[in-house]
């Protein structure tokens, strides 16, 4: 009797099953149809109205090209995930170097994960030492919350209004915008909000000594690029120490050189108990998330063998992702990208403030390094009165999107509004952006501001774009 096993036959290949090669040949319309039918129809429709559904076929550095050969300047930078630019060759080369190694092998200690953790301990402030690796910012936040509870034994978390920490349940529970929370109630209990920058409110929450952690962004990103008042972070640090509460800095968007320092908290020399990282940690090539904490906090939470696997991630610390992150850290130093962000950010801020002084549509320009937000003034006046405030309401939600649409469709510059404040467009280009590209961005904004004196003019231009987009795709 033969011991040879019979091959397992999975059945015939389904009709219409496509390959990667097929995907690369899809037209813009075919790609849109797939998203409309199989992904998110409402989002597909919204992007289509603004003509944001182009098919991009190539990316390098700060530039991307569409299927018609047009070049665009990417000033959105993957919401802060592309500090090194698109497809940095040294990050790609690092992945090539490890492609023969096991990518996922849990019954081992991957050398790349160990090296990445070592490097993070070297570059982060203070005595931060032990890292946990996941795949996203939200996962980093989830891990940090669990660590804080396990280390302190306390049930509550304090967070800031207008904050953004992610959309998974724990991260959403400490994200300060009701729009994203309400459909998913009840969320994690014991999450208490305080106004960003308000030390008295923070101290009042801390007095109960029930808070495991206070989580805060050194600069609120999705809140509209909001900088903290001078001294706020150092004083929050002291308050947390006084009340036995751990301090978590969410540096997912502000870290890795974005604000002119390697980490934004270094601006005021503040060291957290836990720091969350993601986005540009993977060099814009691989999804990588991490939190890093002190040796003592880690040991309180997971310092015994029976606790060693209380919090894990299947893909966290995989070889390809950690190799990309190791290469990213080296590139940040080799190309001196934090310093580039500081110098180029100052250059761009000066140009934007000149525009603010000239055009009343711009209310304020805020930011640090190459994390910059432009907030627009609301209509007010006769238009607001005649519409019973409807124009104000619509403007608050869509003015940023209309400016972003104009930049994309007329000037081939990619931007977007901030999630918690749609009246603000964010400028987060790769830190490698050239001064010539910055001048192009500033020139485009100047032309838009000169052409559109207010929301109604901008809305009319947006409607024209939507109508033309609809005609073109019929």
HUWOJO-V828390 format. One record per backbone hydrogen bond with DSSP energy under -1.0 kcal/mol. CO is the residue of the C=O (numbers start at 0). NH is the residue of the N-H. E is the energy in kcal/mol with one decimal. If there is no record, write none. Layout:
CO:NH:E  CO:NH:E
This chain:
13:16:-1.6  18:22:-2.1  19:23:-2.0  21:24:-1.2  22:25:-1.1  26:30:-2.4  27:31:-2.2  28:32:-2.4  29:33:-2.0  30:34:-1.9  31:35:-2.7  32:36:-2.3  33:37:-2.9  34:38:-1.7  39:43:-2.3  40:44:-2.3  41:45:-2.3  42:46:-2.7  43:47:-1.9  44:48:-2.0  45:49:-1.3  46:51:-3.7  47:50:-1.1  54:66:-1.9  57:64:-2.6  59:62:-2.1  60:85:-2.9  61:73:-3.1  62:59:-2.7  63:71:-2.8  64:56:-2.7  64:57:-1.3  65:68:-2.1  69:65:-2.1  71:63:-1.7  72:74:-1.1  72:413:-2.8  74:427:-2.8  76:81:-1.9  81:84:-1.3  82:430:-1.9  85:60:-1.9  87:91:-2.2  88:92:-2.4  89:93:-1.5  90:94:-1.7  91:95:-2.0  92:96:-1.9  93:97:-1.0  97:100:-1.8  102:318:-1.7  105:107:-1.3  109:113:-1.5  110:114:-2.2  111:115:-2.6  112:116:-2.3  113:117:-2.1  114:118:-2.7  115:119:-2.6  116:120:-2.0  117:121:-1.5  118:122:-1.8  119:123:-2.1  124:127:-1.2  129:292:-2.5  131:290:-1.8  133:288:-1.4  135:139:-1.7  136:140:-2.4  137:141:-2.6  138:142:-2.3  139:143:-2.1  140:144:-2.4  141:145:-2.1  142:146:-2.4  143:147:-2.3  144:148:-2.1  145:149:-2.6  146:150:-2.5  147:151:-2.0  148:152:-2.8  155:211:-3.2  156:191:-3.1  157:214:-2.4  158:193:-2.1  159:162:-1.4  167:171:-3.5  168:172:-1.7  171:174:-1.6  174:176:-1.1  175:161:-2.0  176:179:-1.0  176:180:-1.1  177:181:-3.0  180:183:-2.2  181:184:-1.5  189:156:-2.7  191:158:-2.6  193:160:-2.1  194:197:-1.8  197:201:-1.7  198:202:-2.8  199:203:-2.1  200:204:-1.8  201:205:-2.2  202:206:-1.4  205:208:-2.2  209:155:-2.3  211:245:-2.2  212:157:-2.5  213:247:-2.7  215:249:-2.2  219:225:-2.0  220:223:-1.9  220:224:-1.4  221:419:-2.2  225:219:-2.3  228:231:-2.3  230:234:-2.1  231:235:-2.5  232:236:-2.2  233:237:-1.9  234:238:-2.4  235:239:-2.3  236:240:-2.0  237:241:-2.5  238:242:-1.6  239:244:-2.3  240:243:-1.1  245:213:-2.6  246:272:-2.3  246:273:-1.9  247:215:-2.3  248:250:-1.1  248:275:-2.6  250:254:-2.0  256:259:-1.4  257:369:-2.3  261:255:-1.1  261:256:-1.9  262:265:-1.7  263:266:-1.8  264:267:-1.0  264:269:-2.1  273:248:-2.5  274:291:-2.1  275:250:-1.7  276:289:-2.7  277:280:-2.4  278:281:-1.4  279:282:-2.0  281:284:-1.7  281:285:-1.7  288:133:-2.9  289:276:-3.4  290:131:-2.4  291:274:-2.3  292:128:-3.3  292:129:-2.4  293:297:-2.2  294:298:-2.3  295:299:-1.8  296:300:-1.6  297:301:-3.5  298:302:-1.7  303:306:-1.8  306:309:-1.6  314:317:-1.7  317:321:-2.5  318:322:-2.2  319:323:-2.0  320:324:-1.9  321:325:-2.5  322:326:-2.3  323:327:-2.2  324:328:-2.2  325:329:-1.7  326:330:-2.4  327:331:-2.4  328:332:-1.4  329:333:-2.9  330:334:-2.7  331:336:-1.9  335:339:-1.8  336:340:-2.7  337:341:-1.9  338:342:-2.4  339:343:-2.9  340:344:-2.0  341:345:-2.1  342:346:-1.9  343:347:-2.6  344:348:-2.9  345:349:-2.1  346:350:-1.5  347:351:-2.5  348:352:-2.5  349:353:-1.5  350:354:-1.5  351:355:-2.3  352:356:-1.9  354:358:-2.6  358:361:-1.4  360:376:-2.7  363:374:-2.7  365:372:-2.9  367:370:-1.4  370:367:-1.7  371:426:-3.2  372:365:-2.5  373:424:-2.0  374:362:-2.4  374:363:-1.6  379:383:-1.1  380:384:-1.8  381:385:-2.8  382:386:-1.4  383:388:-3.0  384:387:-1.3  386:389:-1.7  388:392:-2.1  389:393:-2.7  390:394:-2.7  391:395:-2.3  392:396:-1.2  393:397:-2.1  394:398:-2.5  397:401:-2.2  398:402:-2.2  399:403:-2.4  400:404:-2.3  401:405:-2.2  402:406:-2.4  403:407:-2.1  404:408:-3.0  405:409:-2.2  406:412:-1.9  407:411:-1.1  411:72:-2.3  413:74:-1.7  415:425:-2.9  420:423:-1.9  422:375:-1.6  423:417:-2.2  424:373:-2.3  426:371:-1.9  429:432:-1.9  433:437:-1.9  434:438:-2.4  435:439:-1.9  436:440:-2.2  437:441:-2.6  438:442:-2.5  439:443:-2.2  440:444:-2.3  441:445:-2.1  442:446:-2.1  443:447:-2.2  444:448:-2.7  445:449:-2.2  446:450:-1.8  447:451:-2.5  453:457:-1.7  454:458:-3.2  455:459:-2.2  456:460:-1.8  457:461:-2.2  458:462:-2.6  459:463:-2.1  460:464:-2.0  461:465:-2.4  462:466:-2.6  463:467:-2.5  464:468:-2.7  465:469:-2.2  466:470:-2.3  467:471:-2.6  468:472:-1.2  470:473:-1.1
